[in-house]
Amino acid sequence: MALQGKVETAVEIKVPADKFYKIWSKQAHHVPTASPNHVETVHVHEGDWETDGSIKVWKYNIGESPKVVKEKVVLNDEDKSVTMIGLEGDVMQEYKAMKIVFHANPKEEDSSLVKVSIEYEKIKEEIPTPNNYLDLMVNVFKDIEAHLLKG
């Protein structure tokens, strides 16, 4: 069994790619409001809400108890992609490295296909593949879609 790997999926949302990307690149502080069952809080640890390389701390729910992660965000405005690199927190107790990458690809005028991948390195073989984190991201994306559609 390999310690390193990658899991990925895609989800279609009924929101323009620009609007979806703007939440993550400029307004991440709205994510807990849009997805309160999955994300409790987010705050800037270093940098700000809009700057590539900023560091944010997220308190989120996965499994039985709340978790915390400190991550560095890398933004690519050209292809509307966000890379979240885990630095510290609960996730780092099971994984030496975790990088979540997602980008919104325009489909039609009012819809997008959001592709998300998680590259990881487990601390030991017994640690499960992070499919639960992939599910978390899809759930948060769907919550953001619903939030943006409400207007």
N, C-alpha and C positions, 0 to 999 in steps of 0.2 A: 504494500500500500504506500502510495506517495505522500510525502509531507507537504509538497507544494501542489497547487492546482488553481483552476479557474472554473467558476460557475457563471452562467449567464442566462438571460432571458430577455424578452421584449414585451412591452405592454402598449396597447393602443389607447390613447386618451383623446377625448373630444375637446382639446384645447390647442390653440396654435403653439408651435414650438417656441416662438419668441416669448410668449406669455409664461409658459412653463419654465423656461430657462431663467427668466427675470426673477421669479420667486427664489430660485437657488443662488443666483449670482448677485442679487441686489437686496433681496428681502427675506433672507432665511429666517429672520425673527418672526415671520408669519407662519412658519411650518407648524409650531405647536398649536396655534389657533386652528389651522386647517386639519390637523391630524392629532387631536388631543388624546386619542386612545393609544397612539403609538409613540408620540414625542411629547414629553412633559415640558422641557425647557431647552433653550439654546442661548448661549451668550458668547460674546467675543472675548477671547482670552488675550489675543494679540492682533493688532491690525484693526480692521473694521468690517462692516457687513459687505462691502463691495470690492475689496482689494484682493487680487490674486495673491496667494501665499498667506492670507490671514489664518489665524488659528481659532477654532471655535470649540466649545465644550457643549456636548449634547447629553441630555438625560432622556433616555428612551425606554420603552417597554418591549421586552422580548422574553418569552417564557414566563416564569413565575414571579420574577422580581424586576424592579427598575435597574437599569444599567447606566453607566456613564462612559463616554469616550471623549478624548481630546483628539481633534483631527485638524490636519492642515488641508486647506482647500486650494485646488489649482483650477483656474477658470480658463476656458477657451471660448471667447465670444464668437469666433469665426464658425466653429462647428457646433456651438451651443452645447459644449460638454463640461461636465463637472467631475473632478477627481477628488475624492476624499481619502486622505492617507492617515490611517490610524497611528497615533503617537503614544498614547497612554490610555489607561482605563480598563474596564472589565474585559473587553474583547481581547486585550493584549495578555490576559491570563491564559488564553487557549491558543492564541496565534502569535507567532513571532512577527508576522507582517500581515496587514490587511489593507487592500486598496480597492475602493469602490469607484467605478467609473460609469457614468451614464451620460447619454446625450439624446436630445430631442431632435428627431428628424421630421420635418414637415411632410405630411401626407397630402391632405387636401387643405383648403383654406382654413378650416376650423378643427383640424385634427392632426395628431402627431403619433409617431411610433417612437417610444422611449426605449432605448436599448440600455441594459444595465449588466455590468459584469463585476465579479468580485474575484480579485487575485489574492491568494492567501498562502501562508506558510504556517502549518500547524506546529505546535511545540512538541507534540508526540503523536504517534500514529492513531491512538485511541480517540483522539479528538474528532468529532464529526465534521464532515464537509459543511461549510457555512450556508446551507440552503435556507436556514431560518432567517439569516440576514437578507438573503435575496427576497424571501417572502415579505420581510419587513419593508424593504424598499418599494416593492410593488404595492403593498397596502398604503404606504405613505403617498406614493404617486397617485393612486386612485382617490385618496382623500383630498389631495391638492386639486385634482381634476374637479371633484364635486364642489369644493370650496370656490374655485374660480368660476364654475358654471353658475353658482348662486349669485355671483357678481358683487 
